[in-house]
């Protein structure tokens, strides 16, 4: 009797864990040019492991850090699944906040503590292990493409050009973005929506130099006052965005989604604590998770004017500036929002005072159909691996590649991950539950089978 | 026939100018510890010149840079005049903005260009020259105290303790603060009021760390939004301060003052250009000079929150802070204003969000009686020297020592200066009209005589 993939996965866990630790020891910090050699070393290591797993593997050069590509061709009748993950990591600073060295994986209570454990090296191990298990036990029933990026933590500058250039070669029916987390311990999740992002800078100038606040205070306009009035006008007192037309294009979601989410047990109190403890605040009529998943938001990310050092300086500033970003939901269009935003700002700046509005980023929101076949198949696969069906949720963040995969490759896209909430992804003592290596691999081999049915 | 003081002054102009240049060559930058030796060298130089002029001169030690004291005793029946000036200067940065080296005095079109020329070394030369001229031509009819400070540009930390400790020794009937400018070329001025200053920092905190704007935007409070609402609430749309009770203690001024000032020809357009060119804006019902001289103001001096570097960062800040200062007029009390301000701020911060209000400085306003004998005498003296009576004005800035001299020494106080508007006092190419050395000395010897009549 041939071995089943689940048995193979179970039998090889200690080697998969050893591989995981080996990968975690490579400090593939993409933001730090001094670590470029480590990033490449990680890519080469991955190519070797992909090849050992039975995939055609290659390191794909870009203008920045390389991608690692692994392929298996099951045949033209089989569906094609592309799985994305990234092998670069955030810097570990501040080092003294770690209880063990960030690039020396340490196991505590079943958790591996290391930089990159959750974000996102566990995914690389899981995806390669699942492919190996399937191939070693009678074959992989889908055309599989593993695409591991080395620039996720620096904004993925090379990924979109690569995708567009190689779209024919990468065409897939389904894409799993393997870079997220479960909803809660024991509760896997599938993410089917991420908000878009329109990011602006507003700059108000009343002159070319700062003035003495005694010689001018009370007699000339103050750009900090003007900017404060503009920012104060962005919301009404209840927390709605007050930019005219901002909500016009927002699509209502099916009642069933909101009803289903009501039973999720989203923990407002725990969420509030992760945010620093202030009382939660947002658009009336929506629960916290709805404010994040299906409602847009406008956020001041930064503002500055005049003197901000210690003590006092009696300056009347000549300039005030703010960074402001909008998280967008379907069917808001970033360009339309940019126009509404700029009009709103300009209407509130008195004539004779210079104002400039710059758009730094404009990404539309992404939302998949949570009832599409990919979600049904992945739902069954996750239930098989974790004993409970996944929750289908959206996410407040922005993942431009989700929409890019969908549009460039013509694929259905889902976001799926095995880390747990509180994994300190960009902080000290990042961790990943060791048992989820196995669960993730089991879910993946089940997904291959479900997609091929 | 004995020489008159005016002749003496005229005859010795070239030496006074040489002295002026010698003093300007000493880089007595009080803010820069590396220049402490130069500050002391300037003090010693002044002591020597005071002694040569016929005064009892001493360098007075403090915890910081020294004061220079010069005295002449005319006798117990003569009135006592104390003249204050300062011999320290601002740093010359940015050096490349100067058209000649800042500590190498250069004459262009009758103007001496050098750091400290206008602020305030011309005063030292004028005051010592006037005393010398009076003593050399038959005597000085007043008890004279020259008090030159070396810490004016660092906030005068030692002056008030020195005054209070030596109040008996420094008791004066009249004090001239020699650190200002004329109203316009050919139009001397006497300043009889300066605004007070209450300087605050407002800090709003929603947590201990910045958050990801995707994972939290729209669901948690944003301290930048809260601070912007607070700042926007400081003024009404027309430009009045909207802090409840802010104007309650403001004293109305005599109609005659406002009527007299209407004929001054305060040049709004020229003032607007010095402010950077934006349209003037302030409290309705008052002219620009009135907004500065007799009306209080509330000014944001600085504000900061979140990310303010280049480009974008999707951060939702945990902290926002602003520096805010109020310029006060009689009879506003800085402590009362601080209480009103703090109440106003606290009422506008939602409960559950931390707010701290810190007071950095609280100086009451100063206003003298412009019809007091000192102003009458100085008015006649200035008219004699410059051919036109001075305008009696107030000033929007704050000069805590004015009130300190009045209260500690029991003196009448006036502020009088001979620089001209646009002298770039803290900027590059600071300048002083050479002819005003002579005019200033003539005014001072006339003032001695007028005070002694």
Boltz contact constraints between the chains, C-beta under 6 A:
constraints:
  - contact:
      token1: [A, 199]
      token2: [B, 312]
      max_distance: 6.0
  - contact:
      token1: [A, 206]
      token2: [B, 276]
      max_distance: 6.0
  - contact:
      token1: [A, 206]
      token2: [B, 278]
      max_distance: 6.0
  - contact:
      token1: [A, 207]
      token2: [B, 275]
      max_distance: 6.0
  - contact:
      token1: [A, 207]
      token2: [B, 276]
      max_distance: 6.0
  - contact:
      token1: [A, 207]
      token2: [B, 277]
      max_distance: 6.0
  - contact:
      token1: [A, 207]
      token2: [B, 278]
      max_distance: 6.0
  - contact:
      token1: [A, 208]
      token2: [B, 276]
      max_distance: 6.0
  - contact:
      token1: [A, 211]
      token2: [B, 275]
      max_distance: 6.0
  - contact:
      token1: [A, 213]
      token2: [B, 299]
      max_distance: 6.0
  - contact:
      token1: [A, 213]
      token2: [B, 301]
      max_distance: 6.0
  - contact:
      token1: [A, 214]
      token2: [B, 396]
      max_distance: 6.0
  - contact:
      token1: [A, 214]
      token2: [B, 397]
      max_distance: 6.0
  - contact:
      token1: [A, 214]
      token2: [B, 398]
      max_distance: 6.0
  - contact:
      token1: [A, 215]
      token2: [B, 396]
      max_distance: 6.0
  - contact:
      token1: [A, 215]
      token2: [B, 397]
      max_distance: 6.0
  - contact:
      token1: [A, 216]
      token2: [B, 275]
      max_distance: 6.0
  - contact:
      token1: [A, 217]
      token2: [B, 297]
      max_distance: 6.0
  - contact:
      token1: [A, 217]
      token2: [B, 299]
      max_distance: 6.0
  - contact:
      token1: [A, 217]
      token2: [B, 327]
      max_distance: 6.0
  - contact:
      token1: [A, 218]
      token2: [B, 282]
      max_distance: 6.0
  - contact:
      token1: [A, 218]
      token2: [B, 291]
      max_distance: 6.0
  - contact:
      token1: [A, 218]
      token2: [B, 297]
      max_distance: 6.0
  - contact:
      token1: [A, 219]
      token2: [B, 282]
      max_distance: 6.0
  - contact:
      token1: [A, 219]
      token2: [B, 288]
      max_distance: 6.0
  - contact:
      token1: [A, 219]
      token2: [B, 291]
      max_distance: 6.0
  - contact:
      token1: [A, 219]
      token2: [B, 292]
      max_distance: 6.0
  - contact:
      token1: [A, 220]
      token2: [B, 275]
      max_distance: 6.0
  - contact:
      token1: [A, 220]
      token2: [B, 280]
      max_distance: 6.0
  - contact:
      token1: [A, 221]
      token2: [B, 278]
      max_distance: 6.0
  - contact:
      token1: [A, 221]
      token2: [B, 281]
      max_distance: 6.0
  - contact:
      token1: [A, 222]
      token2: [B, 300]
      max_distance: 6.0
  - contact:
      token1: [A, 224]
      token2: [B, 300]
      max_distance: 6.0
  - contact:
      token1: [A, 224]
      token2: [B, 303]
      max_distance: 6.0
  - contact:
      token1: [A, 225]
      token2: [B, 300]
      max_distance: 6.0
  - contact:
      token1: [A, 228]
      token2: [B, 228]
      max_distance: 6.0
  - contact:
      token1: [A, 228]
      token2: [B, 231]
      max_distance: 6.0
  - contact:
      token1: [A, 228]
      token2: [B, 232]
      max_distance: 6.0
  - contact:
      token1: [A, 229]
      token2: [B, 232]
      max_distance: 6.0
  - contact:
      token1: [A, 231]
      token2: [B, 228]
      max_distance: 6.0
  - contact:
      token1: [A, 232]
      token2: [B, 228]
      max_distance: 6.0
  - contact:
      token1: [A, 232]
      token2: [B, 229]
      max_distance: 6.0
  - contact:
      token1: [A, 232]
      token2: [B, 232]
      max_distance: 6.0
  - contact:
      token1: [A, 275]
      token2: [B, 207]
      max_distance: 6.0
  - contact:
      token1: [A, 275]
      token2: [B, 211]
      max_distance: 6.0
  - contact:
      token1: [A, 275]
      token2: [B, 216]
      max_distance: 6.0
  - contact:
      token1: [A, 275]
      token2: [B, 220]
      max_distance: 6.0
  - contact:
      token1: [A, 276]
      token2: [B, 206]
      max_distance: 6.0
  - contact:
      token1: [A, 276]
      token2: [B, 207]
      max_distance: 6.0
  - contact:
      token1: [A, 276]
      token2: [B, 208]
      max_distance: 6.0
  - contact:
      token1: [A, 276]
      token2: [B, 318]
      max_distance: 6.0
  - contact:
      token1: [A, 277]
      token2: [B, 207]
      max_distance: 6.0
  - contact:
      token1: [A, 278]
      token2: [B, 206]
      max_distance: 6.0
  - contact:
      token1: [A, 278]
      token2: [B, 207]
      max_distance: 6.0
  - contact:
      token1: [A, 278]
      token2: [B, 221]
      max_distance: 6.0
  - contact:
      token1: [A, 278]
      token2: [B, 352]
      max_distance: 6.0
  - contact:
      token1: [A, 278]
      token2: [B, 353]
      max_distance: 6.0
  - contact:
      token1: [A, 279]
      token2: [B, 352]
      max_distance: 6.0
  - contact:
      token1: [A, 280]
      token2: [B, 220]
      max_distance: 6.0
  - contact:
      token1: [A, 281]
      token2: [B, 221]
      max_distance: 6.0
  - contact:
      token1: [A, 282]
      token2: [B, 218]
      max_distance: 6.0
  - contact:
      token1: [A, 282]
      token2: [B, 219]
      max_distance: 6.0
  - contact:
      token1: [A, 288]
      token2: [B, 219]
      max_distance: 6.0
  - contact:
      token1: [A, 291]
      token2: [B, 218]
      max_distance: 6.0
  - contact:
      token1: [A, 291]
      token2: [B, 219]
      max_distance: 6.0
  - contact:
      token1: [A, 292]
      token2: [B, 219]
      max_distance: 6.0
  - contact:
      token1: [A, 297]
      token2: [B, 217]
      max_distance: 6.0
  - contact:
      token1: [A, 297]
      token2: [B, 218]
      max_distance: 6.0
  - contact:
      token1: [A, 299]
      token2: [B, 213]
      max_distance: 6.0
  - contact:
      token1: [A, 299]
      token2: [B, 217]
      max_distance: 6.0
  - contact:
      token1: [A, 299]
      token2: [B, 316]
      max_distance: 6.0
  - contact:
      token1: [A, 300]
      token2: [B, 222]
      max_distance: 6.0
  - contact:
      token1: [A, 300]
      token2: [B, 224]
      max_distance: 6.0
  - contact:
      token1: [A, 300]
      token2: [B, 225]
      max_distance: 6.0
  - contact:
      token1: [A, 301]
      token2: [B, 213]
      max_distance: 6.0
  - contact:
      token1: [A, 301]
      token2: [B, 306]
      max_distance: 6.0
  - contact:
      token1: [A, 301]
      token2: [B, 307]
      max_distance: 6.0
  - contact:
      token1: [A, 301]
      token2: [B, 315]
      max_distance: 6.0
  - contact:
      token1: [A, 302]
      token2: [B, 306]
      max_distance: 6.0
  - contact:
      token1: [A, 302]
      token2: [B, 307]
      max_distance: 6.0
  - contact:
      token1: [A, 302]
      token2: [B, 308]
      max_distance: 6.0
  - contact:
      token1: [A, 303]
      token2: [B, 224]
      max_distance: 6.0
  - contact:
      token1: [A, 303]
      token2: [B, 305]
      max_distance: 6.0
  - contact:
      token1: [A, 304]
      token2: [B, 304]
      max_distance: 6.0
  - contact:
      token1: [A, 304]
      token2: [B, 308]
      max_distance: 6.0
  - contact:
      token1: [A, 305]
      token2: [B, 303]
      max_distance: 6.0
  - contact:
      token1: [A, 306]
      token2: [B, 301]
      max_distance: 6.0
  - contact:
      token1: [A, 306]
      token2: [B, 302]
      max_distance: 6.0
  - contact:
      token1: [A, 307]
      token2: [B, 301]
      max_distance: 6.0
  - contact:
      token1: [A, 307]
      token2: [B, 302]
      max_distance: 6.0
  - contact:
      token1: [A, 307]
      token2: [B, 323]
      max_distance: 6.0
  - contact:
      token1: [A, 308]
      token2: [B, 302]
      max_distance: 6.0
  - contact:
      token1: [A, 308]
      token2: [B, 304]
      max_distance: 6.0
  - contact:
      token1: [A, 312]
      token2: [B, 199]
      max_distance: 6.0
  - contact:
      token1: [A, 312]
      token2: [B, 360]
      max_distance: 6.0
  - contact:
      token1: [A, 315]
      token2: [B, 301]
      max_distance: 6.0
  - contact:
      token1: [A, 316]
      token2: [B, 299]
      max_distance: 6.0
  - contact:
      token1: [A, 318]
      token2: [B, 276]
      max_distance: 6.0
  - contact:
      token1: [A, 323]
      token2: [B, 307]
      max_distance: 6.0
  - contact:
      token1: [A, 327]
      token2: [B, 217]
      max_distance: 6.0
  - contact:
      token1: [A, 352]
      token2: [B, 278]
      max_distance: 6.0
  - contact:
      token1: [A, 352]
      token2: [B, 279]
      max_distance: 6.0
  - contact:
      token1: [A, 353]
      token2: [B, 278]
      max_distance: 6.0
  - contact:
      token1: [A, 360]
      token2: [B, 312]
      max_distance: 6.0
  - contact:
      token1: [A, 396]
      token2: [B, 214]
      max_distance: 6.0
  - contact:
      token1: [A, 396]
      token2: [B, 215]
      max_distance: 6.0
  - contact:
      token1: [A, 397]
      token2: [B, 214]
      max_distance: 6.0
  - contact:
      token1: [A, 397]
      token2: [B, 215]
      max_distance: 6.0
  - contact:
      token1: [A, 398]
      token2: [B, 214]
      max_distance: 6.0
